[in-house]
Amino acid sequence: MRSRYGVHLFIFLIIILIAYGTIQNPFSVNYIDQLKQESIMVTKMQDPLYEQIATEAKKYEKPAIDAVADKVWKAIPGYNGIEVDIEASYQKMKKQAAFDKHKLVFREIEPSVHLDDLPPLPIYKGNPEKPMVSLLVNVAWGNEYLPDMLKVMNEYDVKSTFFLDGSWVKNNPKLAKMILEEGHEIGNHAYSHPDMKHLSTSRISEELKKTNEVIYATLEVTPKWFAPPSGSFRQEVVDIAANLNMKTIMWSVDTVDWKRPEPQSMVQRVLNNIHPGAMVLMHPTSSTAAGLEQMIVGIKDKGYQIGNVSHLMDESRINFGVTLD
């Protein structure tokens, strides 16, 4: 009897151990969790509200746009796509059990190809789907007009990218610091305003490195954008700038302010040619100082934000759906 009892007890303990092991087995636990999640998902999908959100979500989907090397415009940055986060939107609406487009939750979708994935190429504009414009201010002279330009930009909360000539920074450290303190981005404009296209390889490198050194010594900033003086360059210039971790910036709209045009006509020419992703070239001149306010107002009235080059090149969206978050 005792022997038979002992056998039964042993078998009983084995069964308990097996059952416990099965329950504690991570594969079993994961399988059970998966079944639970699938059950919850089926329940949600049977909810008319969830189905409505899933249906409405398709109206807001916009695919991401890859950065491209265009034959005409060279490097063009990408732009994030957008889609509705169905689960998050459902969680926001299920308490009231009614669809509300203002409670849709969105998320951005990154492109597959980024600007950094492209070979070294000049950049003339931002992505044409991004409703933003950048003001590029090349500075090698015109000190007397800078304070007024900075004042106008400050009044309209506009941040621009100032491309500074290295020798100018060395001779005008206070003005350079004023530009930075106003929140503007600093770029490299070579050291002595040369024609970069016709310089030797060593001289190109010297112009760029020397400028970065004086900018860092004065402002503790290392530029990541380079604007060749007068827009003159060859591919080697772009390559050397890239080796120094700088991308070469050109423009798609020109104020031609160095010719001292009448401010009103200059502004009208810019506004007639402005476009999504535009980069507007200007200098500290009397024409620009006088027409800058009207130019900024006109650009904003056309529905564009104004940001520095880094913001324009960024893939983040400007108009982010209709979510209230």
Buried (B, 14 or more C-beta within 10 A) or exposed (E): EEEEEEEEEEEEEEEEEEEEEEEEEEEEEEEEEEEEEEEEEEEBEEEEBBEBBBEBBEEBEBEBBBBBEEEEBBBBBBBBBBBBBBEBBBEBBBEEEEBEBEBBBBBBBBBEBEBEEBEBBBBBBBBBBBBBBBBBBBBBBBEEBBEBBBBBBEEBEBBBBBBBBBBBBBEBBEBBEBBBEBBBBBBBBBBBBBEBBEBEEEBBBBBBBBBBEBBEEBBEBBBBBBBBBEBEBEEBBBBBBBEBEBBBBBBBBBBBBBEEBEBEEBBBBBBEEBBBBBBBBBBBBBBBBBBBBBBBBBBBEEEBBBBBBBBBBBBEBBEEBEBEE
